[in-house]
Amino acid sequence: MTEEKLTPLQAKLARLNRESEERSAQELAKKLNHPYVDLRKTPISLEALKLIPAEESRSAKAAAIELKVKRVALALADPNLPEAKKVLRSLEDRKYEVKIFIASLSGLEQAQGFYKFISEEAKEITGKVDIEKKNLEELIKQLHTFQEVKSEIEKFDFKTTTTTALLEIVLAGALANKASDIHFEAEEKNTKIRFRLDGLLHDIFNDLPVRNYQNLISRIKLLSGMKINIRGQPQDGRFTIGLVAKEIEVRVSIVPSEFGETTVMRILDPEAISVELPQLGFREDNLKLVEEQLTKPNGLILNTGPTGSGKTTTLYAFLRKLVNPEIKIITIEEPIEYRIPGIEQTQVDPGSNYTFAKGLRAIVRQDPDVILVGEVRDGETADIAMHAALTGHMVLSTLHTNDAVGVVPRLVDLGVKPSIIGPALNLAIAQRLVRKLCEKCKKPAKVTPELETKISKFLEGLPKKVNRDPYRDFKIFEPQGCSACNNLGYKGRIGIFEFLEAGPDFEETILKETSEVALKKLAQSQEMVTMQQDGILKVLSGITSFKEVERGTGFLEW
């Protein structure tokens, strides 16, 4: 009887029997003066498991569970069994140093279940999924919509479908539809597959059987370099999909949940980050401002916004603008998501105590011209970044605040002195991402007299630096939905921005007061265009909708 079909009473009895078996193994270990190992909780190394053929492992009631150079951890049900002694001699003859552990029979059977992953296919896996390259390429050409992905999955008989084939379909479907994430969400009876596209999640398939999902997780763990028999704790891994034209990295996160394990696969397509400055969504006046700031030899540019608001894409576009053989650019990131030619990229490593602060302190000694710090998250990092900006370096970084004027109060909260913020900071940016209307199916929206009046007042109230002429004969569109956009009405995203410039007035203001109220007055005097205003201008340009702007910035304040 399979585990998922057990009644609550049967499941309880199975647990009690297993606990009794583990206690017996512990008693035997104590009697024989060997350490005990619980194979329910111990990672199993496939490299170690391969040291003993499957048939020998089963007859000897033995399993090699860990291998470090020539040292092997060998789990046995009973070291006195003749077959077990034979396995031990074989390992020692091959010059392995063996340490014996006592395990239960059920634990050994569980470990031996991983022999199915030791195949020629598994041996070839080195972190790159290139063994199914042709299949992936063909599927990517076919699966252009969510419905096509769902239909392809529905064709399979889940009793006979291979795990690899199922994973190919899901990966190819995500790549073809330019999804940023794949979510596998374990539920009581089935598993749900969802894609994140343009920031929102969409259901793809809701009836993946539990057993197929468990096999799929094992396959994903194997590819990602995770421990395939560990289920009660979170794990992170990564692998690379090698296509003909490019390589796409997949970052995997698995966490235990109520009904099993939940998996999220982040797809890092290099094309997604290859955005130049004009493509980010800057208006003409903002683009000019950014280009002027990037010509300065030193100073700090901070980009703010929540997770998933496009900050990294914006800063990478800045770096590509700055790349020059005559200057040195170094980054410290967590983690490095995309590689940029001509730039030295480093990554924080908490395990080695290599933090943003320590990394930044070391980078400054490398004589860089431009430094990118993935995130300012503590006072020490903020302080070093400020001093680097004051001593001849251009520093780019991100900070979590709601808007541009929130940068100063946040830095003060981190312990940075206002007297340093003023001279060091060049520009504070806040941004959000809004979905773009599908160009193939968007349709003109009805403009009521009331809305026309609001828009006229809005345009007249804009700062003088904004050229109103392109918006005079505005046309507003609304989403409709077609096969090109998965019937969503939207395809792709664009940024909406606001900019707070530093300068003499800025320094004078924050020396007196660092509250958001004072800084908002300063922003008004600078004629700052807010994110919401920038979003409305993109609606009037036919790029997005009022609903999207409200989703990103809140209720429209006309």
C-alpha positions in Angstrom: 0.0 0.0 0.0 1.5 3.4 -1.0 2.1 6.0 1.6 -0.4 8.5 0.2 -3.2 5.9 0.4 -2.7 5.1 4.1 -5.5 5.9 6.5 -4.6 8.1 9.5 -4.6 5.0 11.7 -2.4 3.1 9.3 0.0 6.0 9.0 0.2 6.3 12.8 0.9 2.5 13.1 3.6 2.8 10.4 5.3 5.7 12.3 5.2 3.7 15.5 6.7 0.6 13.8 9.4 2.7 12.2 10.3 4.4 15.6 10.5 0.9 17.2 12.8 -0.2 14.4 15.1 2.8 14.8 15.3 2.2 18.6 16.4 -1.4 17.9 19.1 -0.1 15.5 20.3 2.3 18.2 20.5 -0.5 20.8 22.5 -2.7 18.4 24.9 0.2 17.6 25.5 0.7 21.3 26.1 -3.1 21.8 28.6 -3.3 18.9 30.2 0.0 19.8 29.5 1.6 16.5 27.8 5.0 15.9 24.1 4.9 14.9 22.7 6.8 11.8 19.1 7.7 11.1 18.9 7.6 7.3 15.6 9.5 7.3 17.5 12.6 8.2 20.9 12.0 6.8 22.0 13.3 3.3 22.8 10.4 0.9 25.7 11.0 -1.5 25.1 9.5 -4.9 28.9 9.3 -5.5 29.2 7.3 -2.3 26.2 5.1 -3.2 27.8 4.1 -6.5 30.8 2.5 -4.7 28.7 -0.6 -4.0 26.6 -2.3 -6.8 22.8 -2.2 -6.0 22.5 -6.0 -5.8 25.4 -6.3 -3.4 24.1 -3.4 -1.3 20.7 -5.2 -0.9 22.1 -8.6 -0.1 24.6 -7.2 2.4 22.0 -4.8 3.9 24.6 -2.0 3.4 24.8 1.4 1.8 27.7 3.8 1.3 26.2 7.1 2.3 29.1 9.6 2.3 32.4 9.9 0.4 35.2 12.4 1.1 38.3 11.7 -1.0 39.1 8.1 0.1 37.0 8.1 3.3 33.7 6.3 3.2 30.8 6.3 5.7 29.2 2.8 5.4 25.7 2.1 6.9 25.0 -1.5 7.9 22.1 -3.4 9.4 24.5 -5.9 10.9 28.4 -5.8 10.4 28.6 -9.6 11.2 26.6 -10.7 8.1 29.0 -12.5 5.7 27.8 -10.3 2.8 28.5 -7.2 4.9 32.0 -8.4 5.7 32.6 -9.0 2.0 31.5 -5.4 1.1 33.8 -4.1 3.8 36.8 -6.0 2.5 36.0 -4.9 -1.1 36.1 -1.2 -0.1 39.3 -1.7 2.0 41.0 -3.5 -0.9 40.2 -0.4 -3.0 42.2 1.6 -0.4 39.1 3.3 1.1 39.1 4.2 4.8 35.8 2.9 6.1 33.8 4.1 9.1 30.9 1.8 10.0 27.5 3.1 11.1 24.5 1.0 12.2 21.2 1.8 10.5 17.7 0.2 10.5 16.6 -2.0 7.6 13.9 0.5 6.6 16.5 3.3 6.6 18.8 1.2 4.3 15.9 0.4 2.0 15.1 4.1 1.8 18.8 4.8 0.9 18.8 2.0 -1.7 15.8 3.6 -3.3 18.2 6.3 -4.7 20.0 3.7 -6.9 17.4 4.6 -9.5 19.0 8.0 -9.9 22.4 6.4 -10.7 22.2 6.0 -14.4 24.2 7.0 -17.4 22.0 10.1 -17.5 22.8 11.0 -13.9 26.5 10.5 -14.4 26.5 13.1 -17.2 24.9 15.8 -15.1 27.5 18.4 -14.1 25.2 21.3 -13.5 24.2 21.9 -17.2 21.0 20.5 -18.7 22.4 20.0 -22.2 21.4 16.3 -22.6 17.8 17.3 -23.6 18.9 20.4 -25.6 17.2 19.3 -28.8 13.9 18.4 -27.1 13.9 21.7 -25.3 14.6 23.7 -28.4 11.7 21.9 -30.3 9.3 22.4 -27.4 10.1 26.1 -27.1 9.1 26.5 -30.7 5.7 24.8 -30.0 4.6 26.1 -26.6 3.8 29.7 -27.2 0.8 30.0 -24.8 -0.2 28.8 -21.4 -2.9 26.7 -22.9 -0.4 25.0 -25.2 1.7 24.1 -22.2 -1.3 22.8 -20.3 -2.4 20.7 -23.3 1.0 19.2 -23.7 1.0 18.1 -20.0 -2.5 16.7 -20.4 -1.4 14.5 -23.2 0.7 12.4 -20.9 -0.3 9.3 -19.0 1.2 10.0 -15.6 1.7 6.3 -14.9 4.2 6.0 -17.7 5.5 9.5 -18.4 9.2 10.0 -17.5 10.1 12.7 -15.0 12.6 14.2 -17.5 10.0 14.6 -20.2 7.6 16.4 -17.8 10.4 18.7 -16.6 11.3 19.5 -20.2 7.7 20.6 -21.0 7.5 22.8 -17.9 10.9 24.4 -18.6 10.3 24.9 -22.3 6.9 26.3 -21.6 8.3 28.8 -19.1 11.1 29.8 -21.5 8.8 30.2 -24.5 6.4 32.4 -22.6 9.2 34.4 -21.0 8.1 33.5 -17.4 10.4 34.7 -14.7 9.6 32.0 -12.2 8.0 28.5 -12.1 6.1 27.6 -9.0 5.3 24.0 -7.9 2.8 24.2 -5.0 2.1 21.0 -3.1 -1.5 20.5 -2.1 -3.3 17.7 -0.3 -4.1 15.6 -3.3 -2.3 17.2 -6.2 0.4 19.7 -7.1 -0.3 23.0 -8.8 2.1 24.4 -11.5 2.1 28.2 -11.9 4.2 30.6 -14.0 5.0 34.2 -13.0 4.8 36.4 -16.0 5.3 40.2 -15.9 5.1 40.1 -12.1 1.8 38.1 -11.7 1.2 34.4 -11.1 -0.9 32.4 -13.5 -2.1 28.8 -13.1 -0.8 26.4 -15.8 -1.8 23.0 -14.5 -3.6 22.1 -11.3 -3.7 18.3 -11.2 -0.1 17.0 -11.1 -0.3 13.7 -9.1 1.6 13.6 -5.8 3.8 10.7 -6.9 4.9 12.4 -10.1 5.7 15.6 -8.2 7.8 13.7 -5.8 9.8 12.2 -8.6 10.0 15.6 -10.2 11.4 17.1 -7.0 14.1 14.4 -6.9 15.0 15.1 -10.5 15.2 18.9 -9.8 17.3 18.3 -6.6 19.7 16.1 -8.6 20.1 18.7 -11.3 20.5 21.5 -8.7 23.1 19.8 -6.6 20.8 19.4 -3.6 20.5 16.4 -1.2 17.7 14.3 -2.7 16.7 12.5 0.5 16.4 15.6 2.7 12.8 16.8 2.9 12.3 18.5 6.2 14.5 21.5 5.7 14.9 24.3 3.0 17.5 23.8 0.3 18.8 26.1 -2.5 20.6 25.1 -5.7 21.1 26.0 -9.3 21.6 24.5 -12.8 22.1 25.8 -16.3 20.1 25.2 -19.4 22.4 25.1 -22.4 20.5 26.2 -25.5 22.0 26.8 -29.0 22.1 30.6 -28.8 22.6 31.2 -25.0 22.8 29.6 -21.6 20.0 30.2 -19.1 20.6 29.8 -15.4 17.9 28.4 -13.1 18.0 29.1 -9.4 16.0 26.7 -7.3 14.5 27.1 -3.8 12.7 24.2 -2.1 11.0 24.5 1.3 8.9 22.0 3.4 5.2 22.8 3.5 2.1 21.2 4.9 1.6 18.7 2.1 5.1 18.1 1.0 7.7 20.4 -0.5 7.1 23.7 -2.4 9.5 24.5 -5.2 10.2 27.8 -6.9 12.5 28.0 -10.0 13.8 31.4 -10.9 14.7 31.7 -14.6 17.6 34.0 -15.3 17.5 34.7 -19.0 20.4 37.0 -20.0 18.1 38.6 -22.6 15.8 39.8 -19.8 18.5 42.0 -18.3 20.0 43.2 -21.7 18.1 46.5 -21.5 19.7 49.8 -22.6 18.9 53.2 -21.0 16.3 54.3 -23.5 14.4 51.0 -23.1 13.9 51.4 -19.4 11.0 53.8 -19.8 12.6 57.1 -19.0 11.0 60.2 -20.3 13.2 62.5 -22.4 14.0 64.9 -19.4 14.7 61.9 -17.1 17.0 60.3 -19.6 19.0 63.5 -19.9 19.3 63.7 -16.1 20.5 60.1 -15.8 23.1 60.5 -18.6 24.4 63.7 -16.9 24.7 61.9 -13.5 26.6 59.0 -15.1 29.2 61.3 -16.5 30.2 62.5 -13.0 33.5 61.0 -11.7 32.2 60.3 -8.2 29.1 60.2 -6.0 26.4 57.8 -4.9 23.3 56.9 -6.9 20.6 55.0 -4.9 17.8 53.1 -6.6 14.8 52.3 -4.3 11.7 50.1 -4.5 10.3 46.8 -3.4 11.6 43.4 -4.5 10.7 42.8 -8.1 10.5 46.4 -9.1 13.3 46.3 -11.6 16.1 47.9 -9.6 18.7 45.4 -10.7 17.8 45.9 -14.4 18.1 49.6 -14.1 21.5 49.5 -12.4 22.8 47.0 -14.9 21.8 49.3 -17.7 23.8 52.1 -15.9 26.8 49.8 -15.8 26.6 48.9 -19.5 26.5 52.6 -20.2 29.6 53.1 -18.1 31.7 50.1 -19.4 34.9 51.4 -20.8 38.3 49.8 -21.2 39.8 52.9 -19.5 38.0 52.4 -16.2 37.6 49.6 -13.6 34.1 48.5 -12.5 33.7 46.1 -9.6 30.4 44.8 -8.2 29.5 43.0 -5.0 26.1 41.2 -5.3 24.0 38.6 -3.5 24.0 36.6 -5.7 25.5 37.4 -9.1 22.4 37.0 -11.3 23.7 38.1 -14.7 27.2 38.3 -16.1 28.3 41.5 -17.8 31.3 41.5 -20.0 34.1 44.0 -19.0 33.1 44.1 -15.4 34.5 42.3 -12.3 31.7 40.8 -10.4 32.0 39.4 -6.9 29.4 37.7 -4.6 28.8 37.8 -0.9 29.3 34.6 1.0 27.7 34.5 4.5 29.3 31.1 5.2 32.8 32.7 4.8 31.7 35.9 6.6 32.1 37.8 3.4 29.4 40.4 3.7 28.5 43.5 1.8 30.4 45.6 4.3 33.6 43.5 4.2 33.4 43.0 0.5 33.0 46.7 -0.1 35.9 47.5 2.2 38.1 45.1 0.2 36.8 46.4 -3.2 37.8 50.0 -2.4 41.4 48.8 -2.0 41.2 47.4 -5.6 41.4 50.9 -7.1 38.0 50.8 -8.8 36.4 53.8 -10.7 32.8 52.5 -10.4 31.4 50.2 -7.6 28.0 48.5 -7.6 26.8 47.3 -4.2 23.8 45.0 -4.5 22.0 46.4 -1.5 22.7 48.8 1.4 21.1 46.9 4.2 23.1 48.0 7.3 24.9 51.1 8.8 28.4 49.8 8.1 27.7 49.2 4.4 26.0 52.6 4.1 28.9 54.3 5.8 31.6 52.7 3.6 29.5 53.4 0.4 29.2 57.1 1.4 32.9 57.5 2.1 33.8 55.7 -1.2 31.5 58.2 -3.0 33.3 61.1 -1.3 36.8 59.8 -2.2 36.6 59.7 -6.0 34.4 56.6 -6.7 31.1 56.4 -8.5 28.9 54.1 -6.3 25.6 52.5 -7.4 23.4 50.7 -5.0 19.8 49.9 -3.9 17.9 50.6 -0.8 14.4 49.6 0.4 12.2 52.6 0.7 8.7 53.5 -0.7 9.8 56.6 -2.6 12.8 58.8 -3.5 12.4 61.2 -0.6 12.5 58.2 1.8 16.2 57.6 1.0 17.4 60.2 3.5 15.3 59.1 6.6 16.3 55.5 5.8 20.0 56.3 5.7 19.7 58.3 9.0 17.9 55.3 10.5 20.9 53.2 9.5 23.2 55.6 11.4 24.6 57.7 8.6 25.2 61.4 9.5 23.2 64.0 7.5 26.4 65.9 7.1 27.8 63.0 5.0 24.7 62.2 3.1 24.5 65.6 1.5 27.9 65.7 -0.2 28.0 62.0 -1.0 24.5 61.5 -2.6 24.1 62.5 -6.2 20.7 61.0 -7.1 17.9 59.1 -5.5 15.6 57.1 -7.8 12.4 55.3 -6.9 10.7 52.9 -9.4 8.0 50.4 -10.0 7.2 48.1 -12.9 3.8 48.3 -14.7 2.6 45.9 -17.4 2.5 47.2 -21.0 -0.6 46.8 -23.0 -0.4 44.2 -25.8 0.4 46.1 -29.0 -1.5 43.5 -31.1 -4.8 43.6 -29.3 -5.2 46.8 -27.2 -8.3 48.7 -28.0 -9.2 52.4 -27.6 -11.0 53.2 -24.3 -13.9 55.5 -24.0 -12.9 58.9 -22.5 -15.8 60.5 -20.6 -16.0 64.3 -20.2 -15.2 63.9 -16.5 -12.0 62.0 -17.3 -11.1 64.5 -20.0 -11.4 67.3 -17.5 -9.2 65.5 -15.0 -6.5 64.8 -17.6 -6.5 68.5 -18.7 -6.0 69.6 -15.2 -3.3 67.0 -14.6 -1.4 68.2 -17.7 -1.6 71.8 -16.6 -0.4 70.9 -13.2 2.8 69.1 -14.3 6.2 70.7 -13.7 7.4 73.0 -16.4 10.3 70.8 -17.4 7.8 68.2 -18.8 7.1 68.7 -22.5 3.3 68.6 -22.6 3.0 68.6 -26.4 3.2 64.8 -26.9 0.3 64.3 -24.5 -2.1 67.0 -25.9 -3.8 64.7 -28.4 -3.8 61.7 -26.1 -5.3 58.3 -26.8 -6.2 55.9 -24.0 -6.3 52.2 -24.5 -7.5 49.2 -22.5 -6.6 45.5 -22.5 -8.4 43.0 -24.6 -6.5 39.7 -24.9 -5.2 37.6 -27.8 -3.0 34.6 -28.5 0.1 36.8 -28.6 -0.4 37.8 -24.9 -1.9 34.6 -23.5 -5.3 36.4 -23.5 -4.1 38.7 -20.7 -4.2 42.0 -22.6 -0.7 42.8 -21.4 2.8 41.8 -22.6 6.1 42.9 -21.1 6.7 45.6 -18.5 8.1 49.1 -18.3 9.4 51.2 -15.4 7.8 54.3 -13.9 10.2 56.5 -12.0 10.8 59.5 -9.8 14.1 61.3 -9.3 15.3 63.4 -6.3 18.5 65.3 -7.1 21.1 66.2 -4.6 22.8 69.6 -4.6 23.3 72.8 -2.4 19.5 73.1 -1.6 19.4 69.4 -0.8 22.4 69.6 1.6 21.0 72.7 3.3 17.6 71.1 3.8 18.9 67.8 5.4 21.3 69.6 7.7 18.2 71.3 9.2 15.7 68.5 9.0 15.6 65.0 7.6 11.9 64.3 7.7 9.9 63.2 4.7 7.7 66.3 5.0 10.7 68.6 4.5 12.1 66.5 1.7 8.8 66.5 -0.1 8.7 70.3 -0.1 12.3 70.2 -1.5 11.1 67.7 -4.2 8.3 70.1 -5.2 10.7 73.0 -5.5 12.8 70.7 -7.8 9.7 70.1 -9.8 10.0 66.4 -9.3 7.6 64.2 -11.3 6.3 61.5 -9.1 6.0 57.8 -10.0 2.3 58.1 -10.3 2.5 61.1 -12.5 5.0 59.3 -14.7 2.7 56.3 -14.9 -0.3 58.5 -15.9 1.9 60.0 -18.7 2.6 56.5 -19.9 -1.2 55.8 -19.9 -1.7 59.0 -22.1 1.1 57.6 -24.4 -0.9 54.4 -24.9 1.7 52.2 -23.2 -0.2 51.0 -20.1 -3.6 51.4 -18.3 -4.8 53.4 -15.3 -5.5 50.1 -13.6 -1.8 49.1 -13.8 -0.7 52.5 -12.5 -3.0 52.2 -9.6 -1.7 48.7 -8.9 1.8 50.0 -8.7 1.4 53.3 -7.0 -2.0 53.3 -5.2 -5.2 55.2 -5.7 -4.9 57.9 -8.4 -4.5 61.4 -6.9 -5.7 63.7 -9.6 
